[in-house]
Amino acid sequence: MRTQAMRLVSTRAMGLMVTAIAFACSGNPDAPTARRVASGPPVFVVSSPQAMGGGTRDAAGSGGEAPSEVVYVALPPGSIPNAELITISVHPTGVTVTAKPVDGGLDPVAVQASLGDTLYIDTRVSGSPVPVRNILPVGKHGRPVVIRTSPPHGKRDVPLNTDVLVVFSEPILPTSVSSSTVQLTSGPGKVAAQLAFTDSTHVMSTLTPLASLSPATDYTLRISQTIQDFAGETLAAPVTVTFTTEEPVQTQACPTPNPPKSTAILIASVSPASAHAGQGPLTVTISGAGFQPEQGLNGTEVGWSTQPNSLHCTTTWLATSFVSATQLTVVIPAALLKTSVKGYLFATFGDEMGISDGVSYPISNLIEFDVVP
């Protein structure tokens, strides 16, 4: 994990990782002596000071008068295994920020600081009573980098409905992130997807495929070096991440044939007849004939399936409301509308548990419902 995280930052990006100042803290009232100063090259990434804007991620700040600038402090995953809590103190202002690590790293945290200030970064590690301290100057540290991706490089058995997350070291200019600068491919083909920042600070960008990924398939995420921060600085290096999706689920043929069709119940139309992937929950109106109100345990129920020849094994029953003998309303939950798919709706009169238990209540015709990109 640590090896890949550092690969994301890359050799060219190492210039961003400022050199720690290994001096004694005993004479500094703002730097308590009960700390162990880190040895070796620093692993934290600190941005150049920039105008305040956006929010602080998963952090609580206190103390001192707020300067008009912030820096972003981040840490690639796996850099400090077993890290439990990170505290960042600014000298001489006294501003303090605490943040929760993520997998031995730290997603970007905004810290109020200006050029010439000093950051005291204390990391509490599981099993150690003494935090590890990194002492870093606030300066001009160059270009942004990719801190992490999810899935990470080399990940296997990735779910087919995965959204791809890219976390940058500092706020990124939204117009520089597009389908030409962040791409997901499989072989020669490009995966159709939507791109959006998921936070107001613009450090997290999510790529959402418009359809489920293919099973047991290698995918490549390419992040272009032309992506820019708000100062116009491009990424320190391009990033390439590969991952492999999970094996296909082995399903057995449905042992029970479909229930018999009935002419006594009919679906003539559905409105709306389609939905966009990611939409939902969605209420639709079904028009037809032969619908009946609830009578004891039985009533007109509407089912959903993507496998019209295996209704006994694949039906999801929808919340159904009787309006009249010619009209029903049903709610299609968001989980069924997450990705593009062709679904089928049908109606039956009986106990909704009956079909799944093998009881052959007669059913209506099946009508298509398309979930489109």
N, C-alpha and C positions, 0 to 999 in steps of 0.2 A: 504494500500500500504506500509506504513512504517513498519507495523508488519511483512509482508512477507519479505520485504527487509532485515530486521534484522534477520529473521529466516534463510535466505540464508547464512548470515555470520555465524550464529549459536553461541551457547553458547561457544563452544570450541574455536571459532575464535575470541571471544572477547578479548583474550589476545593480538591479533594483533593491537587492537585499542589503540594506545598509550595514556597515561594520559596527559591531558592538563596541562600546567604550568600557573597557575592563578596568575601571579605577575603583579605589576603595570608597565605601559609602559611609564610613563611620563619622566623617566630618560634615555630612549633609543631613540637616534635620528632616528633610523631606524623603530621605532614603533610609528606612530603618535597617539596622545592622543584622536582624534575624532573617537574612536572605542568603541564598547561595547564588553567586554570580555565574551565569552560564559561561562555559568554555567552548571553544570551537566556533565555526562560522555561524552567524545568526540565521534563524529560519523565518523570522517575521518579515512581512512585506509591508512597507510604509509608503503611502503616496506622498506627493508634494502637497503643500498647503493649498487649499482651494476655497472659494467662497462657500459659506454655509448654504445648505439646500438639501431637501430630502430629509429622511429620518435616520435615527440610529437603530441598528438591527440588534434585537434581543439584548439590549444593554441598558444599564441604569447608571446615570451620571450624577455627580454631586460635587459641591465645593467650588469655590473660585468664581470670578467674574468671567462670563463667557466671551472669548475673543470672537472676532468676526470671521474666522477661518476654521476649517477642520482638516484633519488628515484622516485617511482610512488605513486601519491596521488589519492585516489578514495573515493567515497561516495555512499553508497547504495541508491537506489531510495526512495523518500519519507522521507528522513532523515531531510531535511530542506525545508518544503513546501514553495512555492512562491519564491524560490531562483532565482535570475536573472543573477548574475555574481559572479564568484569566482576569487579572486586575491591571488596568493601565492607569498610571498616575502621571500627571504633567507637571514638570518643574519649569518655571517657578510659580505657575498660576494655582496649583493645587487641585485642578480639575481631576476627578477620578471616575473611571468607567469600569464596570465589571461585565463580563460576557461569558456565556457557556460555550466551551469548545464543541466542535463537531468532528467525531472520528479522529481525534488527535490533531485537529486543525481548528481554524477559526474563520468563519465567513466574515466579510468586511464589516468593521465597526467604525462608525464616525466618532472621532475624538476631537474636542475643541482644542486646537493648538496652532501655533504660528511658527514661522521661520525663526530658528534660534532656540526654541524650547527643547526640552529633553524629555523623552518618554521612559518611564520606569515600568517595565512589563513583568509582572510577577505571575508565574504559572504554578498553581497548586496541582500536584501530581498525586494520584492514589498511592498510598503506602508510604509517603514521605511527609514528615512533619514540617519540613522547611521548603517554602516555595523556591522555584528556580527563577532568577532574575535576569532579564535582558535589558540593557541600557542603550537606547537608540536616540540619536539626534534627529530633530525635525529639519529636513533640508529639502533640496530639489532632487528627487529620487528617480526621475525618468519615466519610462513608459508603463502602461498598465499590463497586467498579465492575467491569464486564466488561473484561478485558484483551484477550482475543482469542476468536475462534471459528474452528472448522475444520469446514466450508469457511468462508472469509472472505466478507465482503459483496461481491457482484458476481462471484463466481467462476463460471466457465462450464465446461462439459464435466466436471461432477462425476460420478464413477462411481456406478452404480446401487446398489451395495452399501455406500455410504458410511454410517459412523456420524458423528453430529454431536457435536462437542466444544465445550464452553463452559468457558473458564478465567476464574475470578474473581480479584480482586486480593488476597483474604484468605480465610480459612476461612469457609464458609457453613453456616448451620444446616440440616442435612439435611431436616428436616421442612418447610422452606419451599420446597423444590424438588420440584415435583410436576407432574402432567400439566396442571394449571391455570395453573402459573407458567412452564413451559417448553413451548412448543408448536411443532410443525412442521406447516404447512398447505400445501395446494396448491389454489388457488381457494377455494371455500367448504368444502372437505373437510379434516378433521383427520387426520393420519397417525398410525395406531396404532403406538406405540413403547414401549420400556422405558427408564426413567431410572435412572441409578446413578452414584454418585461412584466414580471410578477410582483415587483416592488416599486414604490415611489422613488427610491434612490437610484434606480436603474443600474443595479449591480447583478441582478438575477434575470436571465432570459430563458424562457421555456419554449421548446420546439415540440408542438403537438401534432403527431401524424394524423392525417385525415381518415386513415383506415388502420386496422390492426396490423402489426408487423407480422411477417411470415415466420413460422416456427423453424427452429434449427437453422437459422440463417445468420451469416456474418454481416454486420452493418458497420459503416464508417462515418464518424462525425468529423467534419472538417470546419475549422474556425479560421477565417482569413486574418492575416496580419493587418489588413486595411481597416479593421474596426478601430474606432477612435474614442478617446475620452473627450471631455468637454473643452479641453485645452488644445485639441487637435492632434495629440500624440497618438500614434498608432500602437497596436500591440507590440510587445518586444519580440514576439515570434509567432508564427502560425502554430496551430495545435491540431493534431490528428488523434482521434480516439476510436478504438475499435471495440465492439462487443458482439456477443452471440446470443440469440434468443433461445428460449426454452424449446425442448422437444415437443412435437405435437402430442396432444392428449389422445391416448388410445381409447376409443369408445367401442362398445359392443353394439351390434345391431339390436334395435328395439324388439324384444320378443313378442310384443303384443301388437297386432295390426291396428290400423286406424279404426275408430268407431265408424259405423255406417252413416252415410249421408241421409239427410231428411229433407223432403220438400216442404215440410210444415214450418221450417224456420229458414229465413233467407236474409243475407246481408247484401243490400243493393249498392251501397256507397259508404265511404268513410270521408269525413271532412275534419281537418285537412287529411290528405292522402299521403303526405310525406312529412319528414322533419329533417333538420340539419343536425349532423353529428355534433354532440356536445350540448344540444338543446335538452330541455326537460326539467321537471316532469311536464307532460303534455296531455291536455284533455282533448279528446276527439269525440265527434258525434257520429254514431252509426245509424244509418237509415236502412230499413228493410221491412220484414213482415214476420209475424208469428212470435214476437217477443212477449214474454209473460212476466208478471211481477213475482216477487218472492213468495213462496208458499211453503212454510215450514223450513226444512233444510234445503229445499230445491228452489231454483229460480233461474232466470236467464243469465248465464255467465259468459264472459268473453275471454278467450285464451289467445296467447301470443306464442309463436314458434318460428324459428328460422329453418326448421327441418320439417317440411310439410308431410313427409312420409313416415315420420316417427313421432306423432303427436303424443302418444301415451308416455313417451320418455322425455320429451323436450318442452312441454307446454309450461308457460308461466301464466298464471291466472291474474287478470287485471281487475282493479277495483271498478265494478260495474254498477251503474245506476239506471234503474228502469224509469223511462219517461212516458212511453206509451207503447202500444202494440207494434208501432212502426219506428220507434226511436229509442236508442240507448245512448248514454254517455259513459266513456271509460277513460281511465287515467293510465297513460303509458309512463312508467317510472324512468328517471334519468339514466339508470343503469343499463336499460335496454337501448338507449339512444346515444351511448358514448362514442361509438364508431359507426362508419357507414356499413349498412347491412340491408338485406332484403328480408323483411319480416312478413308473417302471415297472420291475419286475424280470423277467428271463427267464433261462432256462438253455439251454445248448447243449452238445453233446459235440464237441470239436474243438480246434484251435489258436486261442487267444483273439485272435490277430492276423488270423485268417482273415476274420472278418466285416468288419473295417475295410478289408481288402484286396479285398473284393468276393467272397470265397469264400462260397458259400451253404450253410453247415452248417445242417441243420434245427434249429429252435428250439422251445422249449416255448411254452405259452400265456404271456401277459403278465399279471402280477398287480400291482395298484396298491400304492404305498407313499406315504402322505401325510406331508409335513413341515408341521406345523401351528404357528401362532403360540404 
